[in-house]
Amino acid sequence: LSQSSMSETLARLRERLGDPLLVRTRDGMMPTDRAQAMVPAVRTAIEQLRALLAGDGGFAPARASERFRLTASDYAQLLLMPTLTGRLQQEAPGCAVEVRTVNLRDVERALEAGDVDLAIAYYPDPPPSLRRSPLFQDRYVCLARKGHPKVTPAMPPEAFAALPHAAVSPSGLSYFSNVVDSALTSLGLSRRGVVSCPHFLLASHLVSQSDLVLALPRHAALTLSGIFVLQVVDIPLAMRKVDVARYWHERCHHAPAHRWLRSLVGEILQERREAAADRRALPAEA
């Protein structure tokens, strides 16, 4: 639209809605509170209109030019992104993917506002307002540097608890660590935490350079042990599994492009699990 057409359109919207919608500030035009409040509903309407106009033709990846916005922990990124990037280049060369960092506390709001289209995450208590589809279940193992003098496959819980531990707390949340701590507490044990950081990649690097150990989901441990000089051993504790799932908002539930993306993500992670099982790297229940 030309500037004059845009000004005329904005004037009609202001009159119809009884609100300035956009106001001038030192940083440029900014939306009013009324305009901000309308954003989720407008995004939903646009997605529904796109789906309607697509008709029964669905989504043609080879001709598409979508920009998909994902959020995931670095754990999920390590598992998904290398293959997803390659598949997009092959099947949808006009599309792009943007991985955004979103605090896990804000994922629900980000999906509702349209800041991201899909979240891949582990939530002990999933947000009830979001659509959800499970991806895989994982179990905890212990990551340690090769040659660690106190890490053995048959170490008892007391020996595991006595090791110096690193922990990962995405967005400052401790639910990854709580799984291990709860299992230890049930045995009257506790562990000594030495360092806590938000990323699995950083924690694994620290472990590879020290006598620290890290309890983390096994899919991530196997990937990280191929990047750093690390060993993966079982933890002698009965612990709750990690359920990783896809989350999205109703606004894009029926959009053909987003349905294709969700299906592709599920397909990639399923293939990864099957390949790992063929190598006998992952247990059948994982």
C-alpha positions in Angstrom: 0.0 0.0 0.0 1.1 3.5 -0.6 1.5 5.9 2.4 -1.7 7.7 1.4 -3.7 4.5 1.1 -2.3 3.3 4.4 -3.3 6.5 6.1 -6.8 6.3 4.7 -7.2 2.7 5.8 -5.9 3.6 9.3 -8.3 6.5 9.6 -11.3 4.2 8.7 -10.1 1.7 11.3 -9.7 4.4 14.0 -13.3 5.7 13.3 -14.8 2.2 13.2 -13.0 1.0 16.5 -13.1 4.3 18.4 -9.3 4.1 19.2 -6.1 5.7 17.7 -4.7 2.1 17.3 -1.2 3.6 16.5 0.3 6.6 18.2 3.6 8.5 17.5 6.5 8.1 20.0 10.2 9.0 19.9 10.7 5.4 18.7 8.1 5.6 15.9 4.5 4.5 15.7 3.5 2.3 18.6 0.3 0.3 19.1 -2.2 1.3 21.8 -3.4 -1.1 24.5 -6.5 -1.7 22.4 -4.5 -2.6 19.3 -2.2 -5.0 21.3 -5.3 -6.7 22.8 -6.6 -7.4 19.3 -3.4 -9.0 18.0 -4.2 -12.7 19.0 -7.7 -12.6 17.5 -6.4 -10.9 14.3 -3.6 -13.5 13.9 -6.1 -16.3 14.4 -8.5 -14.8 11.8 -5.6 -14.4 9.3 -4.5 -18.1 9.8 -8.1 -19.2 9.3 -8.4 -17.2 6.2 -5.2 -18.6 4.8 -6.5 -22.1 5.5 -9.8 -21.3 3.8 -8.1 -19.9 0.7 -5.8 -22.9 0.5 -9.0 -25.0 0.0 -8.4 -28.7 -0.6 -5.1 -28.1 -2.3 -3.3 -28.3 1.0 0.3 -27.2 1.3 2.8 -27.5 -1.5 6.2 -27.4 0.2 8.2 -27.1 -3.1 6.3 -23.8 -4.0 5.9 -22.4 -0.5 7.7 -19.4 1.1 6.7 -19.8 4.7 8.9 -18.7 7.6 8.4 -21.1 10.5 9.1 -19.9 14.1 10.0 -22.6 16.6 11.1 -22.5 20.2 12.8 -25.4 21.9 15.4 -26.0 24.6 19.0 -26.6 23.3 18.3 -30.3 24.2 15.5 -30.5 21.6 17.4 -28.3 19.2 20.3 -30.7 19.2 17.9 -33.6 18.4 15.8 -31.9 15.7 17.5 -29.0 13.9 20.3 -30.6 11.9 17.8 -32.9 10.1 15.0 -30.4 10.0 17.2 -27.8 8.3 18.3 -30.4 5.7 14.7 -31.6 5.0 13.6 -28.0 4.5 16.3 -27.3 2.0 15.4 -30.5 0.1 11.6 -30.4 0.3 10.7 -26.7 0.8 13.6 -24.6 -0.5 11.6 -21.4 -0.3 10.8 -21.8 3.4 12.9 -20.8 6.3 13.0 -21.8 10.0 13.8 -19.4 12.9 14.6 -20.8 16.3 13.6 -18.3 18.9 14.6 -18.2 22.6 11.5 -18.0 24.7 11.4 -18.3 28.4 9.5 -21.5 29.2 7.2 -19.5 31.5 6.2 -17.5 28.5 5.7 -20.2 25.8 1.9 -20.2 26.2 1.7 -16.4 25.7 4.2 -16.5 22.8 2.2 -19.2 21.0 -1.1 -17.3 21.6 0.4 -14.0 20.4 1.9 -15.6 17.3 5.5 -14.9 18.2 6.2 -18.6 17.7 4.3 -21.2 15.7 5.5 -24.4 17.5 7.1 -25.3 20.8 9.0 -28.5 21.5 9.3 -28.9 25.2 9.1 -31.0 28.3 6.4 -29.7 30.6 5.7 -31.5 33.9 2.3 -29.7 33.9 1.4 -28.8 30.2 -0.5 -25.5 29.7 -4.2 -26.6 29.3 -4.9 -23.9 26.7 -2.5 -25.3 24.1 -2.8 -28.1 21.6 -0.4 -31.0 22.4 0.9 -34.0 20.6 3.6 -36.3 22.2 6.9 -36.8 20.4 8.9 -39.2 22.5 9.6 -40.4 26.1 13.1 -40.3 27.5 14.9 -41.5 30.6 17.7 -40.0 32.7 21.3 -41.2 32.5 24.6 -39.8 33.9 27.1 -38.0 31.7 30.7 -38.0 32.8 34.1 -37.5 31.3 35.8 -40.7 30.0 38.2 -42.0 32.6 36.3 -40.5 35.6 37.7 -42.4 38.6 34.4 -42.6 40.5 31.9 -43.2 37.8 31.1 -46.9 37.1 28.1 -48.6 35.5 27.3 -50.4 38.8 27.8 -47.6 41.3 25.2 -47.5 44.1 22.9 -44.6 44.7 25.1 -43.3 47.6 28.1 -43.1 45.3 26.1 -41.3 42.6 24.8 -38.8 45.1 28.2 -38.1 46.5 29.6 -37.0 43.1 29.9 -33.3 42.3 27.0 -32.4 40.1 26.2 -30.0 37.3 22.6 -29.2 36.7 20.6 -27.6 33.8 17.8 -25.2 34.6 16.2 -23.9 31.4 14.7 -20.4 31.9 15.7 -20.7 35.6 13.2 -23.6 36.1 14.4 -26.6 38.0 12.1 -29.4 36.9 14.9 -31.3 35.1 16.9 -31.4 38.3 13.8 -32.1 40.4 13.3 -35.5 38.8 16.7 -36.6 40.1 16.4 -34.9 43.5 13.0 -36.4 44.2 14.3 -39.9 43.5 17.3 -39.3 45.8 15.1 -37.8 48.5 12.9 -40.9 48.6 16.1 -42.9 49.6 17.1 -40.3 52.2 19.9 -39.0 50.0 20.8 -35.6 48.5 23.5 -34.6 46.0 26.0 -31.7 46.0 25.3 -29.2 43.3 28.4 -27.4 42.1 27.1 -25.4 39.1 23.8 -24.8 37.4 23.3 -23.3 34.0 20.5 -22.9 31.4 22.0 -24.9 28.6 22.8 -28.6 28.1 25.6 -27.8 25.7 27.4 -25.6 28.2 26.9 -28.1 31.1 28.3 -30.9 29.0 31.4 -28.9 28.1 32.0 -28.3 31.8 31.6 -32.0 32.6 34.1 -32.9 29.9 36.7 -30.7 31.5 36.2 -31.7 35.1 35.0 -34.4 37.5 31.5 -33.0 37.5 28.7 -35.3 36.4 25.4 -34.4 34.7 22.0 -36.2 34.9 20.1 -35.6 31.7 17.7 -37.3 29.2 19.4 -40.1 27.3 18.7 -38.9 23.8 20.6 -35.7 24.5 23.4 -37.6 26.3 24.0 -39.8 23.3 24.2 -36.7 21.0 26.5 -34.8 23.4 28.8 -37.8 23.9 29.5 -37.6 20.2 30.5 -33.9 20.5 32.6 -34.1 23.7 34.7 -36.9 25.1 32.1 -38.2 27.5 30.7 -41.5 28.7 27.0 -42.3 29.3 26.1 -44.6 32.3 22.8 -45.6 33.8 21.7 -43.9 37.1 20.8 -46.4 39.8 17.5 -44.7 40.6 13.8 -45.2 39.8 12.9 -41.9 38.1 10.0 -40.4 36.3 10.4 -40.3 32.5 10.6 -37.1 30.4 7.7 -36.7 28.0 8.7 -34.4 25.2 5.8 -33.0 23.1 4.8 -30.6 20.4 2.7 -27.6 21.5 0.8 -25.1 19.4 -2.1 -22.7 19.6 -5.6 -23.1 18.1 -4.9 -20.2 15.8 -2.7 -22.3 13.5 -4.2 -25.8 14.2 -5.9 -26.0 10.8 -3.4 -24.1 8.7 -2.0 -26.6 6.1 1.6 -25.2 6.4 1.6 -25.7 10.1 0.1 -29.1 9.9 2.9 -30.1 7.5 5.5 -28.7 9.8 4.2 -30.5 12.8 4.1 -33.7 10.9 7.6 -33.2 9.6 8.9 -32.7 13.2 7.2 -35.8 14.4 8.6 -37.8 11.4 12.2 -36.6 12.0 12.2 -37.5 15.7 10.6 -40.9 15.0 13.3 -41.7 12.4 15.9 -40.6 14.9 14.6 -42.9 17.5 14.4 -45.9 15.1 17.9 -45.3 13.8 19.2 -45.2 17.4 17.3 -48.4 18.2 18.9 -50.1 15.2 22.3 -49.2 16.6 21.2 -50.6 20.0 22.0 -47.2 21.4 18.6 -46.6 23.0 16.4 -48.9 25.0 13.1 -50.1 23.5 11.0 -48.2 26.0 12.7 -44.8 25.4 
